[in-house]
Amino acid sequence: MKVMLRRNPAGHLVVYVAKKDLEEEVVKEVEADSEKIFTLANGWELAIAKLEEPIKLPQTVEARRIA
């Protein structure tokens, strides 16, 4: 699914999923293999592959929901 990554006014990383009309703050980031796992405030876990460091925001990326 396509998601948009951006920073909110408080400076926290936020994920927006347009198809679900969902916007949640990232509460945890983990590096696993060649992808980053983001845990959202609602409990979702999203895996994003090939994310460049440092992350250029805002940007739209392909994510895979794993939990």
C-alpha positions in Angstrom: 0.0 0.0 0.0 1.1 3.5 -0.6 1.8 5.7 2.5 3.0 9.2 3.0 5.7 10.0 5.5 6.0 13.5 7.0 6.7 15.3 10.2 4.0 16.9 12.3 4.4 20.3 13.9 5.8 18.7 17.1 8.5 17.1 15.0 7.3 13.5 15.2 7.3 11.2 12.2 3.7 10.6 10.9 2.4 8.0 8.5 -0.7 8.8 6.4 -2.6 5.9 4.6 -4.9 7.5 2.1 -7.0 4.4 1.3 -7.8 4.0 5.0 -8.0 7.7 5.7 -5.6 7.0 8.6 -2.9 9.3 10.0 -0.9 7.9 12.9 2.3 8.9 14.7 5.3 6.5 14.6 6.1 5.3 18.1 8.9 2.9 17.3 11.4 2.3 14.5 13.4 -0.9 14.0 15.9 -1.8 11.3 15.4 -5.3 10.0 17.3 -6.8 7.1 17.0 -4.3 4.3 13.8 -2.6 5.5 12.6 -0.4 8.3 9.7 -1.5 10.6 7.5 1.3 11.8 5.1 0.7 14.7 2.2 3.2 14.7 0.3 4.6 17.6 -2.7 2.4 16.7 -0.6 -0.8 16.9 0.0 -1.3 13.1 3.4 -2.4 12.0 4.5 -1.3 8.5 7.6 -2.5 6.7 9.2 -0.2 4.2 12.1 -1.4 2.0 14.8 0.7 0.5 14.3 3.8 2.6 17.2 6.2 2.2 18.9 7.7 5.2 18.4 10.4 6.2 14.7 10.2 5.3 13.7 13.0 2.9 10.2 14.3 4.0 7.5 14.5 2.9 7.6 11.5 0.6 5.3 8.7 -0.6 6.6 5.1 -0.4 5.3 1.6 -0.8 4.7 -0.1 2.6 3.7 -3.6 3.6 1.5 -4.1 6.7 2.9 -6.9 8.9 0.7 -6.6 12.0 
